[in-house]
Amino acid sequence: MISDTSKPQAETIAVKIRTLILNGALRPGQPLRQEALSEQLGVSRTPLRHALQSLAEEGLVETIGYKGARVAELDQGMVDDLFEMRLVLEPLALRSALPQITKLDLARAEMALDAADAEEEPSRLSALNWDFHYALYRPSNRQMLLRTIEQLNKASALAEVIASSIVARPKKSAAEHRKLLQACRDGNETSAIAALGEHLRLAHHDIRTGRE
């Protein structure tokens, strides 16, 4: 079990490794040798090991028995599963959130979109994408649901990187996000759920196309 003192360090290391993966410095299937990573990042092995375990829970890293770890490789079936789950869970979160959503929540979502418009780094685009969705889902206050959706989003980010769609579709994604945001502002649940479903299906399609 990770100690309270090691946890912040492990989280910092996980952020660094996640950035390397999403920016393409560490490729799908590439071994993650603890000795080399420890030296590269200038960190000790114990928090590094906990960071890799955390990334494995997110779906970005695969553990290989006692041999170590590697960057995850997502096959098409896994990608399909990710988006099928998102298509069920994210509308559920949004539907629960809409009656409680505030102007501050909507402003936070818009701020994430504005920042994404000026961003090109894949890891930052991924983080801002989650910031946007989280701002809309957070008012649901359904913590287990939100944690599950966050994990699915992080794994989807890896799929987008593999398919090169995370940087290939920002304009389309921005338009889809703003359509969703406007429906939420209008308090139109039917339009908001439809816009979210369309956005997820189009993102899934672009990943499938990018992998072919």
C-alpha positions as CSV (number, residue, x, y, z in Angstrom):
1,M,0.0,0.0,0.0
2,I,1.3,3.4,-0.9
3,S,2.2,5.7,2.0
4,D,0.7,9.2,2.4
5,T,4.2,10.7,1.9
6,S,4.8,8.8,-1.4
7,K,1.4,9.4,-2.9
8,P,2.0,13.0,-4.1
9,Q,5.3,11.9,-5.7
10,A,3.7,8.9,-7.4
11,E,1.0,11.2,-8.8
12,T,3.6,13.6,-10.1
13,I,5.5,10.8,-11.8
14,A,2.3,9.4,-13.3
15,V,1.5,12.8,-14.8
16,K,5.0,12.9,-16.4
17,I,4.7,9.4,-17.9
18,R,1.1,10.0,-19.1
19,T,2.4,13.1,-20.9
20,L,5.2,11.1,-22.5
21,I,2.7,8.5,-23.7
22,L,0.1,11.0,-25.0
23,N,2.7,13.1,-26.8
24,G,4.2,10.0,-28.5
25,A,7.5,9.9,-26.8
26,L,6.6,6.5,-25.5
27,R,4.9,4.4,-28.1
28,P,2.2,1.7,-27.8
29,G,3.8,-1.6,-26.9
30,Q,7.1,0.0,-25.8
31,P,8.5,-1.6,-22.6
32,L,8.6,0.6,-19.6
33,R,11.8,-0.4,-17.8
34,Q,11.8,0.9,-14.3
35,E,15.6,1.3,-14.1
36,A,15.7,3.4,-17.3
37,L,12.6,5.4,-16.3
38,S,13.9,6.0,-12.8
39,E,17.1,7.4,-14.3
40,Q,15.3,9.4,-17.0
41,L,12.9,11.1,-14.6
42,G,15.3,11.3,-11.7
43,V,13.0,9.5,-9.3
44,S,13.2,6.5,-7.0
45,R,11.8,3.1,-7.9
46,T,9.1,2.8,-5.2
47,P,6.9,5.9,-6.3
48,L,7.7,5.0,-9.9
49,R,6.2,1.5,-9.4
50,H,3.1,3.0,-7.8
51,A,2.8,5.5,-10.7
52,L,2.9,2.7,-13.2
53,Q,0.2,0.8,-11.2
54,S,-2.0,4.0,-11.3
55,L,-1.5,4.3,-15.1
56,A,-2.4,0.6,-15.5
57,E,-5.7,1.3,-13.8
58,E,-6.3,4.1,-16.3
59,G,-5.6,1.7,-19.2
60,L,-2.5,3.6,-20.4
61,V,-0.1,0.9,-19.2
62,E,-0.1,-2.9,-19.2
63,T,1.7,-4.9,-16.5
64,I,3.6,-7.9,-17.7
65,G,3.6,-10.3,-14.8
66,Y,6.7,-9.8,-12.7
67,K,8.6,-8.7,-15.8
68,G,7.6,-5.1,-15.7
69,A,5.2,-2.9,-17.8
70,R,4.7,-1.5,-21.3
71,V,2.6,1.1,-22.9
72,A,-0.8,-0.3,-23.6
73,E,-1.8,-1.4,-27.1
74,L,-5.5,-1.1,-27.8
75,D,-7.1,-3.3,-30.4
76,Q,-10.3,-2.3,-32.2
77,G,-12.5,-4.5,-30.0
78,M,-11.2,-2.6,-26.9
79,V,-11.8,0.7,-28.6
80,D,-15.3,-0.3,-29.5
81,D,-15.9,-1.3,-25.9
82,L,-14.6,2.0,-24.6
83,F,-17.0,4.0,-26.7
84,E,-20.0,1.7,-26.1
85,M,-19.5,2.2,-22.4
86,R,-19.1,6.0,-22.8
87,L,-22.3,6.1,-24.8
88,V,-24.2,4.6,-21.9
89,L,-22.5,6.3,-19.0
90,E,-21.8,9.8,-20.1
91,P,-25.5,10.6,-21.1
92,L,-26.5,9.2,-17.7
93,A,-24.1,11.6,-16.0
94,L,-25.2,14.5,-18.1
95,R,-28.9,13.8,-17.6
96,S,-28.3,13.7,-13.8
97,A,-26.2,16.9,-13.9
98,L,-28.4,19.1,-15.9
99,P,-31.0,20.0,-13.2
100,Q,-28.1,21.1,-10.9
101,I,-25.8,22.7,-13.5
102,T,-24.8,26.4,-12.7
103,K,-23.5,29.3,-14.7
104,L,-20.1,28.6,-13.1
105,D,-20.1,25.0,-14.4
106,L,-20.9,26.3,-17.9
107,A,-18.2,29.0,-17.6
108,R,-15.7,26.3,-16.6
109,A,-16.6,24.2,-19.6
110,E,-16.3,27.2,-21.9
111,M,-12.9,28.1,-20.5
112,A,-11.7,24.6,-21.3
113,L,-12.9,25.0,-24.9
114,D,-11.2,28.3,-25.3
115,A,-7.9,27.0,-24.0
116,A,-8.2,24.0,-26.3
117,D,-8.6,26.3,-29.3
118,A,-5.1,27.6,-28.7
119,E,-3.5,24.2,-27.8
120,E,-1.6,21.7,-30.0
121,E,0.1,19.4,-27.5
122,P,-1.8,16.1,-27.4
123,S,-1.5,15.6,-23.7
124,R,-2.9,19.1,-23.0
125,L,-5.7,18.6,-25.5
126,S,-6.6,15.4,-23.7
127,A,-6.6,17.1,-20.3
128,L,-8.7,20.0,-21.6
129,N,-11.2,17.6,-23.2
130,W,-11.7,16.0,-19.8
131,D,-12.0,19.4,-18.1
132,F,-14.8,20.2,-20.5
133,H,-16.7,17.0,-20.0
134,Y,-16.1,17.0,-16.2
135,A,-17.5,20.5,-15.9
136,L,-20.8,19.3,-17.4
137,Y,-21.0,16.0,-15.5
138,R,-19.7,17.2,-12.1
139,P,-23.0,18.6,-10.9
140,S,-24.4,15.1,-10.9
141,N,-22.4,14.4,-7.8
142,R,-22.3,10.7,-8.7
143,Q,-18.7,10.1,-7.7
144,M,-18.3,6.4,-8.7
145,L,-19.9,7.2,-12.1
146,L,-17.6,10.2,-12.6
147,R,-14.5,8.1,-11.7
148,T,-15.5,5.4,-14.1
149,I,-16.1,7.9,-16.9
150,E,-12.8,9.6,-16.2
151,Q,-10.9,6.3,-16.6
152,L,-12.7,5.6,-19.9
153,N,-11.8,9.1,-21.1
154,K,-8.1,8.5,-20.3
155,A,-8.1,5.2,-22.1
156,S,-9.9,6.9,-25.1
157,A,-7.1,9.5,-25.2
158,L,-4.6,6.8,-25.8
159,A,-6.8,5.4,-28.6
160,E,-6.9,8.9,-30.1
161,V,-3.1,9.2,-30.0
162,I,-2.6,5.8,-31.6
163,A,-5.1,6.8,-34.4
164,S,-3.6,10.3,-34.7
165,S,-7.1,11.7,-34.3
166,I,-6.4,13.7,-31.2
167,V,-4.6,16.4,-33.3
168,A,-6.4,15.7,-36.5
169,R,-10.0,16.5,-35.4
170,P,-9.7,19.5,-33.0
171,K,-11.9,21.8,-35.2
172,K,-14.6,19.2,-35.5
173,S,-14.4,18.3,-31.8
174,A,-14.6,22.0,-30.9
175,A,-17.7,22.5,-33.0
176,E,-19.3,19.4,-31.4
177,H,-18.4,20.6,-27.9
178,R,-19.8,24.0,-28.4
179,K,-23.1,22.6,-29.8
180,L,-23.3,20.5,-26.6
181,L,-22.5,23.4,-24.4
182,Q,-25.2,25.6,-26.0
183,A,-27.8,22.9,-25.5
184,C,-26.8,22.7,-21.8
185,R,-27.0,26.5,-21.6
186,D,-30.5,26.4,-23.1
187,G,-31.5,23.7,-20.5
188,N,-32.6,21.5,-23.4
189,E,-32.0,18.0,-22.1
190,T,-33.1,16.3,-25.4
191,S,-30.8,18.3,-27.5
192,A,-27.9,18.0,-25.0
193,I,-28.1,14.2,-24.9
194,A,-28.4,14.1,-28.7
195,A,-25.3,16.4,-29.1
196,L,-23.3,14.3,-26.7
197,G,-24.2,11.0,-28.4
198,E,-23.3,12.5,-31.8
199,H,-20.0,13.8,-30.5
200,L,-19.0,10.4,-29.0
201,R,-20.1,8.5,-32.2
202,L,-18.1,10.8,-34.4
203,A,-15.0,10.6,-32.2
204,H,-15.3,6.8,-32.3
205,H,-15.7,6.8,-36.1
206,D,-12.6,9.0,-36.5
207,I,-10.5,6.7,-34.3
208,R,-11.7,3.7,-36.3
209,T,-10.8,5.5,-39.6
210,G,-7.4,6.6,-38.3
211,R,-6.5,3.0,-37.3
212,E,-7.4,1.5,-40.7
